[in-house]
Amino acid sequence: MHRDLEGRVAIVTGGSDGIGLATAVLLARRGARVTICGRRRERLKLAKAAIEAEGGVAEAMRLDVSDFDGLTAMIADIGRRHGRLDMLVNNAMSTHYAPIERLTVDQWRKDFTVNADAAFVATRATMRIMAQGGGGSIVNVASTCGIRAAANMASYSASKAALIHFSAVAAMEGAPQGIRVNAVVPGQVQTAGTEEFAVRAPQIAARTAEAIPMKRGGSPEELARAIVFLLSDEASYVTGVALPVDGGKAAQLYMPS
């Protein structure tokens, strides 16, 4: 694989599994020095080993992104130690599944804290470093729930919609400084969480996949390829977009057969 990201420094939040880990592995394969963060120490250890097994250079840091002071300090420290920060992926997420009448304020706030507020804090800290270094690229991981309504997912959907619009605003502000900001919009992705759900509710999982135009969920690696494309120089004139990577779901107008 072409190591076109050699010498560049990247941070991936929520990087210990799923989309975040697949993205970190691909960045490392292409030569980037990657820092991942997450809440679970054992998963971070395994993720770091997986990245290094691919010949990459990785650092794993235990951090809950809702600790805004800790998140800001981590980003500043990485920029200081490496003298640069080229790429940020805001991937950490929180979701609560409940009808609005049973959704608590704490659950609503938790989804916004992780999905929108932490991305704002990380983006702000990163843009300060990138502005001094001549630019960089940021990708925020949103969701089709942020552009299409899904019952029982009010807090998750609203926070992801906020993230998509925040990404566009950040792109406008970052453009004069050479900072590109984009969002990817995943649909159903075959992560550990969706696989566990498929075991618990196989009929619902099958119907969900059948409702996707491509008749399947995506893989973390398919999302990672889109994210790394947006981060790389291959997307040097792309900023402010929300790129669906969802098997066609966001484009679909449902018509009952």
N, C-alpha and C positions, 0 to 999 in steps of 0.2 A: 504494500500500500504506500502511496506517495505521502511522504512526511512533510507536507506543506505548512504545518503548524509548528514546526520545530522552533523551540525557544520561546514560544508564547505561553502565557500564564492564564489559567482558567479556574473558575470556581463553579461548582455545581451543587446547589442546595438540594436536600433530599436525594443525595447521590448514592445511598447504600443499597438500593435495589430498583427494580423496574426501569422506567424511562431514564431516571437520573443515572443509574449505574451503566446502562447501555450507552448513554451519551458520554459519560466519563471514559469508558473503555475506548470508544471510537476516537475521542479527542486525543487520548494517550497514544493510540496506534498511529495517529497522524502527527505525533511529535510534541504535543502540548504537555506542559507540566500542570497537573490537575490536582486541585484540592476539593475533596467532597466533604460535606457535613451532613449529620443526621443525629437522631436521638438515641439510637440503639448501638451500644458499643460493639456487641458481637457481630452485628450486620456490617458495621463499618470495617471491622477487622477483615471479614470475609471479602468485602468489596475491594478493599485495598489490595488484598492478595490476588483477586481476579484481575485487577488492572495491571499489576506488576507481572502476572503470568503472561500477559500479552506484550511484555517488554516495555510497558509504560512506567512513568515516574508519577507517583501519587502520594498525597498527604491526606489523612483522614482525621477529621476533627469532630468530636462529640459536641453538638450544639442544637438547641431548640431555637428555630428562627423567630419564635415569639419573644425571645430574649433580645430585644432590639439593641441594647447596649453591647451585648456579646457579639451579635451579628456585625454591627458596625466596627467593633474592635478587631474582629477576625479579618474583615476585608482590608482595613487599614494596615494591619500587620503583614498580610500577604503582599500588599503593594509596597510596603516599606522594605521587606526582606528581599523581594525579587526585583525591586526597582521598576516594576511595571505591573499592569493588570490589563489583559487584552480581551478577556471573554468572561461573561457571567451568564449562568443559566439559573433562573428562578423556577425551581421545579417542586420544592416542598409544598405539600398540600394537606388540607383537612376537609373532611366531608361529613355531614350529618344527614341522615335519611329519615324524614318525618314530615307529615302534613303540617301546614302552617299553624293550625290550631293546637298542635302538640309540640311545636318547635319552641325551645326556650331561648330567652335572650342570650344566655351564656353560650348556647350552641351557635346561634347566629353570629355572635361576636367572635367566637373561636375560628369559624370559617373565614371571616373577614380578616382576622389577625394574621392567620397563616397565609391565606391565598392572595390577599391584596396588600395589607399593611406591611408585611415582611418584604414583599417584592418592592414596595416603595422605598423602604429603609435601605435595602441592599442596593437598589438601583441608584439612589442618591449618593451613597458612599462610593459606589463604583464609578459613577460619572465624574466625581471630583478627581479621582486618580486618573481616569482615562483622559480627561481634559488636559491634564498636565503632561500626559504622555503622547499626545497627538491623535487620540481616538481609540476606538475599540468597538466591540459588538456585544449586545445583550439580547437574550431570548427569554421571554416569559412563557411558561407552559400553562395555557388556558384550558378550555374544554368546549366541546360543542354545546354543553349545558349553558355556556355563556352567551350563545347566540340563538339557541332554540329552547323553548320551555320544556321542562321535565317536571312532572308532578312529584311532590314530596322532596324536592331538592332546592328549596327556596334560597337557603343561605349559601350553599355551594354555587348555585347558578348565578345569583346576584354578585357574589364575590368574584367569580370568573369573568362576568360581564364587565365589572369594574376594572379587572386586570387588563382586559383587551383594550378598553378605552385609555387607561393609564399608559399602556405601551405606545399608543399612537401619539399621545401628548409628549411623552418622553422622547419619541423619535423626532418630533418637531424641535424640541429644545436642544437635543443632542446633535442634530445635523450640522450646524455651523462649526462644531468642535470635532467633527469627524467621528462621532459616536452614532452607530446604527442601533436601533431598538426595534425588534419585531416580536410577534407572538406566534406560537404554533397552537393549533386548536385540535387536540386529539379527540377522536371518538372513543369507542370501546377499544381498550388495549388489554392484551392478555398478560396482565401482571399477576402476582401472587394473590392479590385481593379478588380479582375477577375469577381466577381459577378456583379459589375457595367458594365463591358464590355459586359457580357452576356445579360444584359437588353438592352444595346444599339445596339448590333449586335448579336442577338440570333442564326442566321444561321452560322455565322463564329465560334461562341463559340461551337456550336454543332459539326461542322466539326472538330474543333480542338480536342475535346474530342474523337471523333470517330477515329482520327488518332493515339490515344494512344493504345497500345496493350491491356490494361485492360479496355479500353473504358470509362474512367472517369478521372477527375482530382483528385489529392490527397487532403487530409484535412491538416490544420495546425497541428493537433494533430498527424497525421501519421509522419509528418516531425519531430515534437518535440520528438517522441519516438526514432527516429534514432539519433538525435542530443544528447539526454541525454544518450543513449547507448554509444556513442563515448566518451562522457565526463566521464562516470562512470568507476569504476574498472572492470566492466564486459568486457571492451575493453582494459584491461591493457597491452596487447601485440600488440595493433593496433595503428600504427602511419604512417603518410605519405600517407593515402589513400584518394581517392575522391569517395565517396559512392553515386551512383545514387539512388535517391528515387523518381521514376518517372513513375511508372506503366509499365516499360519496354521500354520506349521511346528511351533511349540512346543506347540500345542493338539492336534496330530494323533496319534491312535493308529494306528500302521501295521498294516494288515490286508492280507495278500497276496491278490491277486485270483485 
